[in-house]
Amino acid sequence: MSTLDEAPAAWQEQQPSGAPAARRNWRETIIETVIRLCGISAVVIITLIFLFLLKEGAPAFMQVPIRDLLGVRWYPIEDMFGLLPLLVGSLLVTIGAVVIAVPLGLTTAVYLGEFAPLWLREILKPVIEVLAGIPSIVLGFLGWVALAPLIQAAGAATGLTAFTGAIILAYMALPTIISITEDALYAVPKEYRDGALALGATQWQTIWRVVLPAARSGIVIAVMLGVGRAIGETMAVMLVTGNAANIPAFGLGAWFQPVRTMTATIAAEMGEVAQGSLHYSVLFAIGIVLFLITFVFNSLATRFIGGRSRRRGGQI
């Protein structure tokens, strides 16, 4: 028999037997099933959370008129449940945190990913990630004893203001924004940078016009997670914002007045109300509003990322 005739038999001898292949398929089936169950369980858990909030908070929407829920006074002792001061307080603190954290986080990530030497990056990246593990109550206490006196000394009537809360929340959001943005920049292929530099672009032009647009999806996710941390934070803002349920005067001075956020209201008053009371239901109604705000924000970010991916795919 010739060598060519012997080749198929030798090739068949080198192939794995049916048992290892079946074992691999069995393992892959288990892994796929576990992943599918994890995804389904996440959806089920979120759905159950929303249904529980709806069950406990629905009486508030049925017993309190909408015009009263949108009122300007929060005074539960007299059955005044105006949510507008809480919405304004949450909005001020969140916007202030975003204005501080996003530019600082993006510039830091660009420095780590594009300019910092490797040895310095290997030191700074873990340090920044460790900062995310500091408990919020510790940061709130530091803001109360250290940051608030500085703001008051700068001319504010009190150091417990929306601006103080914005600084603390920005600090808490920075590790998430920096870490994920830096990973997104690192994922941009090196060929993109080399091609732009070969065409005569400077390093700054390459970063601004090539690297950042290519990493935009990851940057949006980083900002989304950072803002989500700011929206949902409770203990830190409860310590440093003054817990005053009023609408501050419009203008730049609004950030230097005490406010109260929706999350702080739930944490401060949930333990003092009777289960099943109207006040109890209104606090759960606040939770529903927070849930819907977070859901809308995440949906817009996901739609933005998906829209850009479809447009990019269409161009290719």
Sequence and secondary structure as in RCSB ss.txt:
>XXXX:A:sequence
MSTLDEAPAAWQEQQPSGAPAARRNWRETIIETVIRLCGISAVVIITLIFLFLLKEGAPAFMQVPIRDLLGVRWY
PIEDMFGLLPLLVGSLLVTIGAVVIAVPLGLTTAVYLGEFAPLWLREILKPVIEVLAGIPSIVLGFLGWVALAPL
IQAAGAATGLTAFTGAIILAYMALPTIISITEDALYAVPKEYRDGALALGATQWQTIWRVVLPAARSGIVIAVML
GVGRAIGETMAVMLVTGNAANIPAFGLGAWFQPVRTMTATIAAEMGEVAQGSLHYSVLFAIGIVLFLITFVFNSL
ATRFIGGRSRRRGGQI
>XXXX:A:secstr
  HHHHHHHHHHHHS  HHHHHHHHHHHHHHHHHHHHHHHHHHHHHHHHHHHHHHHHHHHHHHS HHHHT S EE
GGGTEE  HHHHHHHHHHHHHHHHHHHHHHHHHHHIIIIIS HHHHHHHHHHHHHHTTS HHHHHHHIIIIIHHH
HHHTT S S SHHHHHHHHHHHHHHHHHHHHHHHHHTS HHHHHHHHHTT  HHHHIIIIIHHHTHHHHHHHHHH
HHHHHHH  HHHHHHSB   S   SSGGGGGS B  HHHHHHHHGGGS TTSHHHHHHHHHHHHHHHHHHHHHHH
HHHHHHHHHHHHHHH 
